[in-house]
Amino acid sequence: MKVPALSGLVSSSPLKWLVAAIAGLIVVLLINPFYQISSGYCGIRLNFGSVQPVALDPGLHFAIPVYQRIVAVSTQPQTMSSDERAATHDLQDVHTTVSVTFHINPVDAPGFYRDFRNLETLGRRIVGPTVSNDVKAITANYNAEELITKRDLVDGQIKDLIIKSLLPYHLSIEAVNTANFEFSRAYAQAIEAKQVAQQQALQAQYTLQQTRISSQQQVVEAKAQADAAVATAQGQAQALLVTSQAQAKANSALSQSLTPALLQQKALDRWNGTLPTYLSPGAPLPFISSNPLQEK
């Protein structure tokens, strides 16, 4: 009678173990003590809510049920943008948009979670007010016109100040971008009118310069023409002088060569042999000298 009872007890033990295993698995699944940390995140282990100082790498991690919990914190780049209004040194209202790109290093993730819990709280409590104060502090050092002419310098100073201000808050700043500075409509119109006036002044100056150049060219051309006329007149006068001198020399030589005998001989060569019909009383006969010896 005892043997069958013992065999029944033995045969029922595996079933109990199977039921116990299934029940334990169900409890484990319900409690879920395993946490998976994806790439681009790190894990923060909490012991009864207390943040542990070492972040967990991506992968599968175990937490003691009830006692421990693991939360994920993103280490990917994040960008927060804010619209900022400030006043320039000459009391002109200016509007701009500043974007801050940053990420949380795994080593700083426990401190970030302890202080802020999430990015929304960080942006509302730290990033937004810090950016606003730094933009106001930098723009107050410049006149409105300088914000345009010294844009690179102003951007650099805003970026450096924001990075310095956010350094204590477990952030690694990757970039700070400032959009174009926008002014009030009245001031923008005043700037536009000033630029138009400057362009008109430059155009007038250019026109005046071109007129001066044209006048100078005309003066140069007139002087060149005058110099050419003077040179021509001098050349003509010199040529006339040379010609006159040559003619004078020729005439002098000719007059010296024309002796009375030669003139009489030339007259005889041209005479046709006819004597004048009438002669004045006492007048010599043509081509007959009254004193031939004297002529010789």
PASEBA-1860 file (N, C-alpha, C; in nm, 3 decimals):
! residues 296
1> MKVPALSG> 0.084/-0.122/0.000/0.000/0.000/0.000/0.087/0.126/0.000 ~ 0.203/0.116/0.057/0.289/0.235/0.064/0.363/0.260/-0.066 ~ 0.389/0.156/-0.138/0.467/0.172/-0.262/0.395/0.258/-0.364 ~ 0.267/0.234/-0.391/0.198/0.319/-0.487/0.196/0.465/-0.447 ~ 0.187/0.494/-0.321/0.185/0.633/-0.277/0.317/0.700/-0.304 ~ 0.426/0.629/-0.282/0.559/0.685/-0.307/0.582/0.709/-0.455 ~ 0.536/0.615/-0.536/0.554/0.631/-0.681/0.472/0.749/-0.734 ~ 0.358/0.777/-0.675/0.275/0.890/-0.717/0.340/1.023/-0.684
9> LVSSSPLK> 0.406/1.023/-0.566/0.475/1.145/-0.525/0.592/1.175/-0.617 ~ 0.663/1.070/-0.653/0.778/1.088/-0.742/0.734/1.135/-0.878 ~ 0.625/1.079/-0.928/0.579/1.113/-1.062/0.524/1.256/-1.070 ~ 0.480/1.311/-0.955/0.423/1.446/-0.958/0.528/1.555/-0.940 ~ 0.651/1.523/-0.899/0.757/1.624/-0.876/0.797/1.699/-1.003 ~ 0.821/1.636/-1.115/0.856/1.712/-1.237/0.749/1.810/-1.278 ~ 0.627/1.775/-1.258/0.520/1.866/-1.294/0.523/1.991/-1.207 ~ 0.553/1.971/-1.078/0.561/2.086/-0.989/0.676/2.177/-1.027
17> WLVAAIAG> 0.789/2.115/-1.059/0.905/2.196/-1.101/0.875/2.273/-1.229 ~ 0.804/2.211/-1.318/0.769/2.277/-1.443/0.676/2.395/-1.416 ~ 0.578/2.373/-1.326/0.485/2.481/-1.294/0.559/2.596/-1.225 ~ 0.653/2.558/-1.134/0.730/2.660/-1.064/0.815/2.741/-1.161 ~ 0.875/2.673/-1.259/0.959/2.743/-1.357/0.876/2.839/-1.441 ~ 0.759/2.791/-1.483/0.672/2.877/-1.564/0.625/2.997/-1.483 ~ 0.591/2.975/-1.356/0.548/3.085/-1.271/0.661/3.186/-1.250 ~ 0.783/3.132/-1.228/0.898/3.222/-1.212/0.924/3.304/-1.337
25> LIVVLLIN> 0.910/3.238/-1.455/0.931/3.311/-1.581/0.828/3.421/-1.600 ~ 0.704/3.387/-1.560/0.598/3.488/-1.571/0.628/3.606/-1.480 ~ 0.676/3.576/-1.360/0.710/3.684/-1.265/0.822/3.770/-1.321 ~ 0.924/3.701/-1.377/1.038/3.776/-1.435/0.990/3.865/-1.548 ~ 0.905/3.809/-1.634/0.854/3.889/-1.745/0.771/4.006/-1.698 ~ 0.695/3.984/-1.592/0.614/4.093/-1.539/0.700/4.200/-1.474 ~ 0.800/4.157/-1.401/0.889/4.255/-1.335/0.983/4.320/-1.436 ~ 1.028/4.244/-1.536/1.118/4.290/-1.644/1.243/4.360/-1.587
33> PFYQISSG> 1.337/4.287/-1.532/1.458/4.348/-1.475/1.566/4.378/-1.579 ~ 1.540/4.351/-1.708/1.639/4.374/-1.813/1.608/4.504/-1.887 ~ 1.714/4.579/-1.915/1.703/4.707/-1.986/1.798/4.707/-2.105 ~ 1.745/4.748/-2.219/1.828/4.758/-2.339/1.857/4.905/-2.369 ~ 1.987/4.937/-2.382/2.030/5.074/-2.414/2.073/5.076/-2.560 ~ 2.007/5.156/-2.640/2.036/5.162/-2.784/2.159/5.251/-2.811 ~ 2.214/5.235/-2.931/2.326/5.319/-2.973/2.281/5.466/-2.978 ~ 2.371/5.556/-2.941/2.336/5.697/-2.933/2.278/5.735/-2.799
41> YCGIRLNF> 2.274/5.641/-2.707/2.225/5.667/-2.572/2.322/5.605/-2.471 ~ 2.308/5.647/-2.350/2.379/5.580/-2.239/2.277/5.557/-2.128 ~ 2.308/5.462/-2.037/2.215/5.427/-1.930/2.254/5.489/-1.797 ~ 2.154/5.530/-1.722/2.175/5.583/-1.588/2.108/5.488/-1.489 ~ 2.190/5.429/-1.400/2.134/5.335/-1.303/2.089/5.412/-1.178 ~ 1.966/5.381/-1.136/1.908/5.445/-1.018/1.887/5.340/-0.909 ~ 1.945/5.361/-0.793/1.923/5.273/-0.679/1.826/5.342/-0.582 ~ 1.701/5.296/-0.584/1.596/5.362/-0.507/1.593/5.511/-0.538
49> GSVQPVAL> 1.611/5.546/-0.669/1.605/5.684/-0.715/1.736/5.760/-0.707 ~ 1.839/5.702/-0.644/1.967/5.769/-0.633/2.050/5.746/-0.760 ~ 2.095/5.854/-0.823/2.171/5.845/-0.949/2.310/5.794/-0.920 ~ 2.348/5.689/-0.992/2.481/5.632/-0.978/2.578/5.707/-1.070 ~ 2.703/5.727/-1.027/2.795/5.816/-1.098/2.849/5.763/-1.230 ~ 2.834/5.635/-1.257/2.892/5.576/-1.379/2.781/5.544/-1.477 ~ 2.794/5.598/-1.600/2.694/5.572/-1.703/2.716/5.434/-1.764 ~ 2.608/5.374/-1.813/2.613/5.242/-1.874/2.623/5.255/-2.025
57> DPGLHFAI> 2.705/5.170/-2.084/2.722/5.170/-2.229/2.600/5.109/-2.298 ~ 2.582/5.132/-2.428/2.472/5.069/-2.501/2.481/4.916/-2.492 ~ 2.366/4.852/-2.480/2.361/4.706/-2.469/2.253/4.664/-2.372 ~ 2.257/4.537/-2.329/2.157/4.480/-2.237/2.211/4.484/-2.096 ~ 2.131/4.536/-2.003/2.174/4.548/-1.864/2.064/4.494/-1.772 ~ 2.109/4.446/-1.653/2.016/4.389/-1.554/2.006/4.483/-1.435 ~ 1.884/4.499/-1.386/1.860/4.580/-1.267/1.779/4.498/-1.167 ~ 1.819/4.509/-1.043/1.748/4.436/-0.939/1.607/4.493/-0.925
65> PVYQRIVA> 1.507/4.410/-0.940/1.369/4.461/-0.933/1.344/4.534/-0.801 ~ 1.261/4.635/-0.811/1.219/4.719/-0.698/1.336/4.807/-0.651 ~ 1.455/4.751/-0.638/1.568/4.827/-0.585/1.632/4.917/-0.691 ~ 1.644/4.866/-0.813/1.715/4.940/-0.919/1.625/4.966/-1.039 ~ 1.664/5.075/-1.112/1.597/5.109/-1.237/1.699/5.176/-1.328 ~ 1.686/5.157/-1.459/1.780/5.214/-1.555/1.702/5.303/-1.653 ~ 1.750/5.426/-1.673/1.689/5.518/-1.768/1.793/5.553/-1.875 ~ 1.744/5.582/-1.995/1.831/5.614/-2.109/1.840/5.766/-2.126
73> VSTQPQTM> 1.961/5.811/-2.156/1.988/5.953/-2.183/2.055/5.963/-2.320 ~ 2.003/6.049/-2.405/2.057/6.064/-2.540/2.192/6.134/-2.537 ~ 2.287/6.079/-2.613/2.418/6.143/-2.632/2.434/6.195/-2.776 ~ 2.323/6.200/-2.849/2.326/6.247/-2.987/2.323/6.401/-2.991 ~ 2.369/6.459/-3.102/2.364/6.606/-3.112/2.221/6.658/-3.105 ~ 2.203/6.764/-3.030/2.074/6.829/-3.015/2.087/6.976/-3.054 ~ 1.982/7.032/-3.112/1.982/7.174/-3.150/1.864/7.244/-3.086 ~ 1.895/7.352/-3.018/1.790/7.434/-2.957/1.799/7.574/-3.017
81> SSDERAAT> 1.688/7.626/-3.064/1.682/7.760/-3.125/1.592/7.850/-3.042 ~ 1.629/7.976/-3.038/1.547/8.073/-2.964/1.550/8.206/-3.036 ~ 1.436/8.273/-3.037/1.424/8.407/-3.095/1.461/8.509/-2.988 ~ 1.556/8.595/-3.023/1.607/8.690/-2.925/1.584/8.833/-2.972 ~ 1.547/8.918/-2.877/1.533/9.061/-2.902/1.624/9.134/-2.805 ~ 1.697/9.232/-2.859/1.792/9.306/-2.777/1.796/9.450/-2.825 ~ 1.875/9.531/-2.757/1.893/9.672/-2.792/2.040/9.697/-2.820 ~ 2.068/9.776/-2.923/2.205/9.809/-2.958/2.254/9.925/-2.870
89> HDLQDVHT> 2.380/9.959/-2.889/2.438/10.067/-2.810/2.370/10.201/-2.838 ~ 2.321/10.220/-2.961/2.248/10.342/-2.994/2.098/10.325/-2.980 ~ 2.057/10.226/-2.896/1.918/10.206/-2.855/1.825/10.172/-2.972 ~ 1.875/10.095/-3.066/1.792/10.044/-3.173/1.752/9.899/-3.141 ~ 1.624/9.866/-3.158/1.577/9.730/-3.134/1.626/9.638/-3.244 ~ 1.675/9.522/-3.206/1.727/9.425/-3.302/1.671/9.287/-3.268 ~ 1.641/9.211/-3.372/1.586/9.076/-3.355/1.674/8.977/-3.429 ~ 1.699/8.863/-3.367/1.778/8.759/-3.431/1.738/8.623/-3.375
97> TVSVTFHI> 1.778/8.518/-3.444/1.754/8.380/-3.399/1.887/8.311/-3.377 ~ 1.904/8.253/-3.259/2.030/8.187/-3.223/2.002/8.038/-3.206 ~ 2.083/7.955/-3.273/2.071/7.810/-3.263/2.197/7.754/-3.198 ~ 2.177/7.672/-3.095/2.289/7.611/-3.023/2.282/7.460/-3.045 ~ 2.387/7.404/-3.101/2.396/7.259/-3.124/2.495/7.202/-3.023 ~ 2.452/7.099/-2.949/2.536/7.042/-2.844/2.506/6.893/-2.829 ~ 2.588/6.826/-2.750/2.558/6.689/-2.710/2.606/6.667/-2.568 ~ 2.554/6.560/-2.506/2.590/6.526/-2.369/2.688/6.410/-2.372
105> NPVDAPGF> 2.806/6.431/-2.315/2.904/6.323/-2.307/2.857/6.218/-2.206 ~ 2.881/6.089/-2.234/2.840/5.983/-2.139/2.891/6.007/-1.998 ~ 3.014/6.058/-1.986/3.070/6.080/-1.853/2.992/6.188/-1.777 ~ 2.927/6.278/-1.851/2.850/6.385/-1.787/2.701/6.352/-1.777 ~ 2.660/6.240/-1.833/2.518/6.205/-1.835/2.457/6.188/-1.696 ~ 2.526/6.124/-1.600/2.465/6.113/-1.466/2.438/6.249/-1.403 ~ 2.533/6.344/-1.417/2.511/6.477/-1.361/2.398/6.550/-1.432 ~ 2.390/6.532/-1.565/2.281/6.594/-1.639/2.146/6.541/-1.591
113> YRDFRNLE> 2.134/6.409/-1.576/2.006/6.352/-1.534/1.973/6.393/-1.392 ~ 2.073/6.401/-1.307/2.048/6.440/-1.168/1.996/6.584/-1.160 ~ 2.049/6.674/-1.246/2.015/6.816/-1.235/1.893/6.856/-1.318 ~ 1.873/6.786/-1.434/1.769/6.835/-1.525/1.667/6.729/-1.569 ~ 1.704/6.606/-1.563/1.618/6.495/-1.603/1.600/6.484/-1.754 ~ 1.569/6.594/-1.824/1.544/6.585/-1.968/1.588/6.714/-2.038 ~ 1.589/6.710/-2.171/1.637/6.823/-2.250/1.541/6.941/-2.243 ~ 1.412/6.915/-2.232/1.317/7.024/-2.224/1.343/7.112/-2.102
121> TLGRRIVG> 1.370/7.048/-1.989/1.401/7.124/-1.867/1.531/7.200/-1.883 ~ 1.629/7.136/-1.945/1.758/7.202/-1.968/1.740/7.327/-2.055 ~ 1.664/7.314/-2.164/1.642/7.428/-2.252/1.567/7.540/-2.184 ~ 1.465/7.506/-2.105/1.382/7.608/-2.042/1.456/7.678/-1.928 ~ 1.535/7.604/-1.852/1.599/7.661/-1.735/1.737/7.719/-1.761 ~ 1.809/7.663/-1.860/1.950/7.701/-1.878/1.978/7.760/-2.015 ~ 1.955/7.682/-2.121/2.000/7.724/-2.255/1.931/7.853/-2.298 ~ 1.798/7.857/-2.289/1.724/7.975/-2.333/1.766/8.102/-2.261
129> PTVSNDVK> 1.760/8.106/-2.127/1.801/8.228/-2.055/1.947/8.265/-2.078 ~ 2.035/8.165/-2.087/2.177/8.194/-2.109/2.200/8.261/-2.243 ~ 2.139/8.204/-2.349/2.154/8.261/-2.483/2.098/8.403/-2.488 ~ 1.983/8.424/-2.426/1.920/8.556/-2.426/2.010/8.660/-2.358 ~ 2.064/8.626/-2.242/2.150/8.720/-2.170/2.278/8.750/-2.247 ~ 2.337/8.647/-2.308/2.463/8.667/-2.379/2.444/8.750/-2.505 ~ 2.334/8.728/-2.577/2.307/8.808/-2.696/2.288/8.954/-2.659 ~ 2.214/8.979/-2.554/2.192/9.117/-2.508/2.324/9.181/-2.466
137> AITANYNA> 2.409/9.104/-2.398/2.535/9.160/-2.350/2.627/9.200/-2.464 ~ 2.630/9.121/-2.572/2.720/9.150/-2.684/2.664/9.262/-2.771 ~ 2.536/9.255/-2.806/2.479/9.357/-2.895/2.478/9.495/-2.832 ~ 2.476/9.502/-2.701/2.476/9.632/-2.634/2.608/9.706/-2.654 ~ 2.712/9.636/-2.698/2.842/9.700/-2.718/2.858/9.762/-2.856 ~ 2.760/9.743/-2.944/2.775/9.787/-3.083/2.655/9.872/-3.124 ~ 2.682/9.967/-3.212/2.573/10.039/-3.276/2.506/9.949/-3.379 ~ 2.387/9.990/-3.422/2.312/9.907/-3.517/2.389/9.887/-3.647
145> EELITKRD> 2.451/9.993/-3.694/2.526/9.981/-3.820/2.645/9.888/-3.805 ~ 2.707/9.886/-3.687/2.823/9.800/-3.664/2.784/9.653/-3.661 ~ 2.659/9.623/-3.620/2.615/9.483/-3.623/2.616/9.428/-3.764 ~ 2.605/9.516/-3.863/2.607/9.474/-4.003/2.750/9.472/-4.057 ~ 2.822/9.581/-4.031/2.957/9.592/-4.087/3.058/9.502/-4.016 ~ 3.030/9.468/-3.888/3.121/9.382/-3.811/3.053/9.251/-3.773 ~ 2.980/9.195/-3.868/2.898/9.077/-3.840/2.982/8.959/-3.791 ~ 3.094/8.931/-3.855/3.176/8.816/-3.816/3.230/8.833/-3.674
153> LVDGQIKD> 3.273/8.954/-3.641/3.326/8.979/-3.507/3.218/8.960/-3.402 ~ 3.099/9.011/-3.428/2.988/8.999/-3.332/2.948/8.852/-3.315 ~ 2.938/8.778/-3.425/2.903/8.636/-3.417/3.004/8.559/-3.332 ~ 3.132/8.588/-3.355/3.237/8.519/-3.279/3.228/8.547/-3.130 ~ 3.201/8.672/-3.094/3.191/8.706/-2.952/3.067/8.642/-2.888 ~ 2.956/8.639/-2.960/2.835/8.573/-2.906/2.862/8.424/-2.886 ~ 2.926/8.360/-2.982/2.954/8.217/-2.972/3.046/8.189/-2.853 ~ 3.153/8.265/-2.840/3.248/8.241/-2.731/3.181/8.260/-2.595
161> LIIKSLLP> 3.098/8.363/-2.581/3.034/8.388/-2.452/2.932/8.279/-2.418 ~ 2.857/8.231/-2.517/2.758/8.125/-2.491/2.828/7.995/-2.449 ~ 2.936/7.961/-2.520/3.011/7.839/-2.484/3.064/7.849/-2.341 ~ 3.119/7.965/-2.307/3.172/7.984/-2.172/3.061/7.976/-2.067 ~ 2.945/8.032/-2.099/2.834/8.033/-2.003/2.774/7.894/-1.982 ~ 2.771/7.811/-2.086/2.711/7.677/-2.075/2.809/7.569/-2.031 ~ 2.935/7.607/-2.015/3.036/7.508/-1.977/3.005/7.433/-1.847 ~ 2.951/7.497/-1.743/2.926/7.423/-1.617/2.808/7.326/-1.623
169> YHLSIEAV> 2.737/7.318/-1.734/2.611/7.243/-1.734/2.620/7.112/-1.813 ~ 2.734/7.047/-1.810/2.751/6.911/-1.866/2.722/6.905/-2.015 ~ 2.753/7.012/-2.088/2.724/7.015/-2.231/2.853/7.033/-2.310 ~ 2.859/6.969/-2.425/2.968/6.990/-2.521/2.909/7.065/-2.640 ~ 2.944/7.192/-2.653/2.888/7.277/-2.758/2.958/7.248/-2.891 ~ 2.881/7.219/-2.993/2.935/7.192/-3.126/2.928/7.314/-3.217 ~ 2.823/7.390/-3.208/2.808/7.508/-3.296/2.708/7.606/-3.235 ~ 2.733/7.734/-3.262/2.640/7.841/-3.227/2.620/7.926/-3.351
177> NTANFEFS> 2.500/7.928/-3.403/2.471/8.001/-3.527/2.373/8.114/-3.498 ~ 2.410/8.232/-3.549/2.326/8.350/-3.532/2.269/8.391/-3.667 ~ 2.138/8.406/-3.674/2.075/8.448/-3.799/2.101/8.597/-3.822 ~ 2.058/8.646/-3.938/2.076/8.787/-3.970/2.007/8.875/-3.866 ~ 2.071/8.988/-3.837/2.011/9.084/-3.746/1.903/9.163/-3.820 ~ 1.786/9.169/-3.760/1.675/9.242/-3.819/1.639/9.360/-3.729 ~ 1.618/9.476/-3.792/1.587/9.597/-3.718/1.440/9.636/-3.742 ~ 1.397/9.741/-3.673/1.261/9.789/-3.692/1.244/9.838/-3.836
185> RAYAQAIE> 1.120/9.842/-3.881/1.093/9.880/-4.020/1.140/10.023/-4.048 ~ 1.119/10.113/-3.951/1.160/10.253/-3.970/1.311/10.263/-3.984 ~ 1.382/10.188/-3.899/1.528/10.195/-3.907/1.578/10.129/-4.035 ~ 1.515/10.020/-4.075/1.554/9.955/-4.200/1.534/10.048/-4.319 ~ 1.423/10.123/-4.318/1.400/10.220/-4.426/1.505/10.332/-4.422 ~ 1.543/10.373/-4.301/1.645/10.478/-4.289/1.779/10.428/-4.343 ~ 1.812/10.303/-4.313/1.937/10.245/-4.364/1.932/10.237/-4.517 ~ 1.817/10.194/-4.567/1.803/10.183/-4.713/1.817/10.321/-4.779
193> AKQVAQQQ> 1.754/10.423/-4.719/1.765/10.558/-4.775/1.909/10.608/-4.769 ~ 1.978/10.576/-4.661/2.118/10.617/-4.649/2.203/10.548/-4.755 ~ 2.179/10.421/-4.777/2.255/10.349/-4.878/2.227/10.405/-5.017 ~ 2.099/10.440/-5.043/2.065/10.499/-5.173/2.138/10.632/-5.190 ~ 2.139/10.714/-5.083/2.208/10.843/-5.090/2.357/10.824/-5.113 ~ 2.414/10.725/-5.046/2.556/10.698/-5.065/2.585/10.654/-5.207 ~ 2.499/10.570/-5.262/2.518/10.526/-5.399/2.504/10.643/-5.496 ~ 2.408/10.731/-5.469/2.393/10.848/-5.555/2.514/10.939/-5.545
201> ALQAQYTL> 2.566/10.957/-5.424/2.685/11.039/-5.406/2.805/10.979/-5.478 ~ 2.818/10.847/-5.468/2.926/10.780/-5.539/2.910/10.795/-5.689 ~ 2.785/10.786/-5.738/2.760/10.802/-5.881/2.794/10.944/-5.925 ~ 2.754/11.044/-5.842/2.786/11.183/-5.876/2.936/11.206/-5.875 ~ 3.004/11.148/-5.776/3.149/11.161/-5.771/3.214/11.097/-5.892 ~ 3.161/10.982/-5.929/3.215/10.915/-6.048/3.192/10.999/-6.173 ~ 3.071/11.056/-6.185/3.041/11.140/-6.301/3.133/11.262/-6.305 ~ 3.154/11.325/-6.186/3.243/11.440/-6.179/3.385/11.401/-6.217
209> QQTRISSQ> 3.427/11.287/-6.170/3.562/11.241/-6.204/3.575/11.216/-6.353 ~ 3.471/11.155/-6.411/3.475/11.132/-6.555/3.477/11.264/-6.632 ~ 3.400/11.363/-6.581/3.400/11.495/-6.646/3.537/11.559/-6.639 ~ 3.599/11.549/-6.521/3.734/11.604/-6.505/3.832/11.535/-6.598 ~ 3.821/11.405/-6.607/3.910/11.331/-6.696/3.888/11.373/-6.840 ~ 3.758/11.388/-6.878/3.726/11.430/-7.014/3.782/11.570/-7.042 ~ 3.766/11.661/-6.942/3.818/11.797/-6.959/3.970/11.796/-6.972 ~ 4.034/11.716/-6.888/4.179/11.706/-6.896/4.222/11.650/-7.032
217> QQVVEAKA> 4.148/11.554/-7.080/4.180/11.500/-7.212/4.165/11.607/-7.320 ~ 4.058/11.688/-7.307/4.039/11.794/-7.405/4.152/11.897/-7.398 ~ 4.193/11.931/-7.273/4.304/12.024/-7.258/4.431/11.968/-7.320 ~ 4.456/11.842/-7.294/4.575/11.778/-7.350/4.569/11.777/-7.502 ~ 4.450/11.743/-7.554/4.436/11.740/-7.700/4.453/11.880/-7.759 ~ 4.393/11.983/-7.693/4.407/12.121/-7.742/4.552/12.165/-7.738 ~ 4.620/12.132/-7.627/4.761/12.168/-7.616/4.843/12.098/-7.723 ~ 4.809/11.972/-7.748/4.881/11.898/-7.851/4.857/11.962/-7.988
225> QADAAVAT> 4.731/11.999/-8.012/4.701/12.065/-8.140/4.774/12.199/-8.151 ~ 4.774/12.276/-8.039/4.844/12.404/-8.040/4.994/12.385/-8.063 ~ 5.049/12.286/-7.991/5.191/12.258/-8.009/5.221/12.217/-8.153 ~ 5.128/12.138/-8.209/5.147/12.096/-8.348/5.140/12.216/-8.442 ~ 5.043/12.309/-8.417/5.030/12.428/-8.502/5.154/12.516/-8.491 ~ 5.202/12.533/-8.366/5.324/12.612/-8.346/5.442/12.549/-8.417 ~ 5.451/12.416/-8.402/5.561/12.347/-8.468/5.550/12.362/-8.620 ~ 5.425/12.353/-8.670/5.406/12.369/-8.816/5.443/12.510/-8.860
233> AQGQAQAL> 5.395/12.611/-8.783/5.428/12.750/-8.817/5.577/12.775/-8.810 ~ 5.640/12.720/-8.703/5.784/12.736/-8.693/5.856/12.670/-8.810 ~ 5.805/12.554/-8.847/5.865/12.486/-8.961/5.849/12.566/-9.089 ~ 5.725/12.618/-9.108/5.702/12.698/-9.229/5.787/12.825/-9.228 ~ 5.795/12.891/-9.111/5.877/13.012/-9.102/6.024/12.981/-9.127 ~ 6.068/12.869/-9.070/6.207/12.830/-9.092/6.232/12.801/-9.238 ~ 6.134/12.732/-9.300/6.149/12.701/-9.442/6.150/12.829/-9.525 ~ 6.058/12.923/-9.490/6.054/13.050/-9.563/6.183/13.129/-9.545
241> LVTSQAQA> 6.236/13.125/-9.419/6.362/13.195/-9.393/6.474/13.137/-9.475 ~ 6.479/13.003/-9.475/6.585/12.938/-9.555/6.568/12.972/-9.701 ~ 6.441/12.969/-9.748/6.417/13.002/-9.890/6.455/13.146/-9.920 ~ 6.418/13.237/-9.830/6.449/13.378/-9.851/6.599/13.401/-9.851 ~ 6.667/13.337/-9.756/6.811/13.350/-9.751/6.877/13.296/-9.878 ~ 6.826/13.183/-9.923/6.880/13.126/-10.046/6.853/13.217/-10.165 ~ 6.729/13.274/-10.171/6.695/13.363/-10.282/6.780/13.490/-10.278 ~ 6.801/13.538/-10.152/6.883/13.658/-10.137/7.026/13.633/-10.185
249> KANSALSQ> 7.079/13.518/-10.144/7.214/13.484/-10.188/7.219/13.472/-10.340 ~ 7.112/13.412/-10.397/7.108/13.396/-10.543/7.101/13.532/-10.611 ~ 7.013/13.618/-10.553/7.000/13.752/-10.611/7.130/13.830/-10.601 ~ 7.198/13.815/-10.484/7.326/13.884/-10.466/7.430/13.836/-10.565 ~ 7.431/13.702/-10.580/7.527/13.646/-10.676/7.494/13.690/-10.817 ~ 7.362/13.696/-10.846/7.320/13.735/-10.981/7.353/13.882/-11.008 ~ 7.327/13.966/-10.904/7.354/14.109/-10.924/7.502/14.136/-10.940 ~ 7.582/14.056/-10.870/7.726/14.073/-10.883/7.775/14.027/-11.020
257> SLTPALLQ> 7.706/13.931/-11.078/7.750/13.878/-11.209/7.700/13.962/-11.326 ~ 7.601/14.051/-11.305/7.544/14.132/-11.414/7.623/14.263/-11.429 ~ 7.730/14.260/-11.507/7.809/14.382/-11.537/7.743/14.457/-11.650 ~ 7.772/14.587/-11.670/7.715/14.663/-11.781/7.744/14.601/-11.917 ~ 7.862/14.547/-11.931/7.897/14.486/-12.061/7.812/14.364/-12.086 ~ 7.789/14.285/-11.972/7.708/14.164/-11.988/7.564/14.201/-12.018 ~ 7.514/14.304/-11.950/7.378/14.348/-11.978/7.364/14.397/-12.122 ~ 7.465/14.470/-12.170/7.458/14.520/-12.309/7.463/14.404/-12.407
265> QKALDRWN> 7.544/14.304/-12.370/7.554/14.187/-12.459/7.423/14.113/-12.462 ~ 7.357/14.099/-12.347/7.229/14.028/-12.343/7.124/14.107/-12.420 ~ 7.133/14.243/-12.411/7.037/14.324/-12.485/7.058/14.311/-12.634 ~ 7.184/14.305/-12.674/7.214/14.287/-12.817/7.166/14.151/-12.866 ~ 7.178/14.052/-12.777/7.134/13.919/-12.817/6.984/13.915/-12.839 ~ 6.910/13.998/-12.766/6.766/13.998/-12.778/6.717/14.103/-12.878 ~ 6.807/14.195/-12.929/6.765/14.305/-13.019/6.740/14.250/-13.158 ~ 6.636/14.297/-13.220/6.600/14.248/-13.354/6.656/14.335/-13.466
273> GTLPTYLS> 6.739/14.436/-13.435/6.805/14.521/-13.535/6.726/14.644/-13.575 ~ 6.611/14.669/-13.519/6.529/14.785/-13.555/6.557/14.899/-13.460 ~ 6.588/15.018/-13.518/6.616/15.136/-13.436/6.485/15.207/-13.405 ~ 6.483/15.284/-13.299/6.363/15.359/-13.265/6.334/15.465/-13.370 ~ 6.210/15.491/-13.389/6.171/15.590/-13.490/6.198/15.730/-13.440 ~ 6.177/15.753/-13.315/6.197/15.887/-13.257/6.295/15.876/-13.142 ~ 6.386/15.975/-13.138/6.483/15.982/-13.029/6.477/16.122/-12.969 ~ 6.493/16.132/-12.842/6.497/16.263/-12.776/6.628/16.331/-12.808
281> PGAPLPFI> 6.629/16.461/-12.811/6.754/16.533/-12.840/6.860/16.499/-12.737 ~ 6.975/16.461/-12.784/7.087/16.427/-12.695/7.084/16.288/-12.643 ~ 6.981/16.214/-12.672/6.973/16.076/-12.620/7.069/15.987/-12.697 ~ 7.140/15.899/-12.632/7.234/15.810/-12.702/7.158/15.706/-12.783 ~ 7.225/15.660/-12.882/7.165/15.552/-12.960/7.162/15.425/-12.877 ~ 7.064/15.349/-12.893/7.054/15.225/-12.816/7.175/15.135/-12.845 ~ 7.228/15.076/-12.733/7.333/14.975/-12.736/7.464/15.031/-12.787 ~ 7.478/15.168/-12.799/7.606/15.228/-12.847/7.653/15.319/-12.735
289> SSNPLQEK> 7.762/15.284/-12.672/7.813/15.361/-12.560/7.886/15.484/-12.608 ~ 7.867/15.593/-12.540/7.935/15.716/-12.575/8.079/15.713/-12.532 ~ 8.116/15.618/-12.441/8.253/15.608/-12.392/8.287/15.461/-12.376 ~ 8.311/15.395/-12.488/8.335/15.253/-12.482/8.452/15.220/-12.398 ~ 8.551/15.296/-12.397/8.670/15.266/-12.320/8.642/15.271/-12.172 ~ 8.557/15.367/-12.131/8.521/15.377/-11.988/8.446/15.256/-11.940 ~ 8.360/15.203/-12.028/8.285/15.085/-11.988/8.377/14.968/-11.967 ~ 8.480/14.964/-12.054/8.573/14.853/-12.037/8.655/14.875/-11.913
END
